[in-house]
Amino acid sequence: MSFLVVGIENRTSKAGKSYHMLHLSSPFTDPKYGIGSRTSVEYVSNENYPKELSVGDTVELNYGRGFDGKAYVNGVNIIKEDIPTVDVKK
């Protein structure tokens, strides 16, 4: 699944490690609510963050198994394609 990057926050953990918070948007269709977009936030370590990533890029995320079996982002792939858009009903 691809996401549109709508925000990037550079943060530092209490332990002093750098990480990034990616604010992502993706289109959705729901029979009850119609067509729209959903947003989410993913935490990405400095090691897995591509330096050329910027707001407006389309990305795909790779996940790995982390502490207590929880998923974590272990790769961000920038996709060179059109930005995902949401059709508007008229």
N, C-alpha and C positions, 0 to 999 in steps of 0.2 A: 504494500500500500504506500502511496506517495503522499507527502505532506508539503504544504507551503509554509516556509519559515516567516512568521509575522513579528518575531521579537527574539532578541538574544541578550541575556544578562550574564555578565562575567562575575563570578562569585569566588569566595575563598571559604573553605570549611573551617571549623573550629580547630582542626588539626593542622591548618595552614596549607592544605592542598587546594590548588585552583581547579575549578570546574565551571561548566556553562549550563545555564538553563535555557533550553530552546522552547519558545512558544510556537506551537504548530497549529495549523488549520487544515481541515480536510472536509470535502463535501459529503453530505449524507442525504438519504431519502428515507422518509418515514411515512407509512400509510396514514398515521394520525396527524402528524405535524407538517407534512409536505417536504419540500426541498429546502435545504439550508446548509450551514457549515458548522462544524464542531471544532472546538479548540482544545488543546491539551498541552501539558508541559512535560518535557523529558529532561532529565539530568544527564549530562555527558561529561566524562572526565577529560582532563586536558590532553591525555594521551590519545583519545579517540575522536578529538575534535579537529575537523579539517580547517586549516588556517584561512583558506579562501572562502569559507562559508559566510554569506551575508543575508540580510533580510531581503525577501523576495525570491530566494532560491527554492527550488523544489528538491526534496530529499527523500530517500528511503532509509529506514533504520534497520540495523542488524542487532539482534538481541542475544545475550548469553545468559547462562544460569549463574546467579550470584549467591550471596549469603542467604541461608535458609531456603534455597531454591527459588528465590525471587528473581525475576527477569531484570536485566540491566542493559543499557545501550552499550554495545561494544564496537559499533561502527556506524558512521554516517556517510552515505553515498550521495553525492550531488548529482542530480539528473539534469541533463541538458535537453529540456523539452519545454513546451508551453506551460505556463502557470495554470494549475487547476482552477476552474471557474465554476460558479454555481448558476444554473439557469434560473431566470426570474420569470414567474408566471405573470402574464399580462391579461 
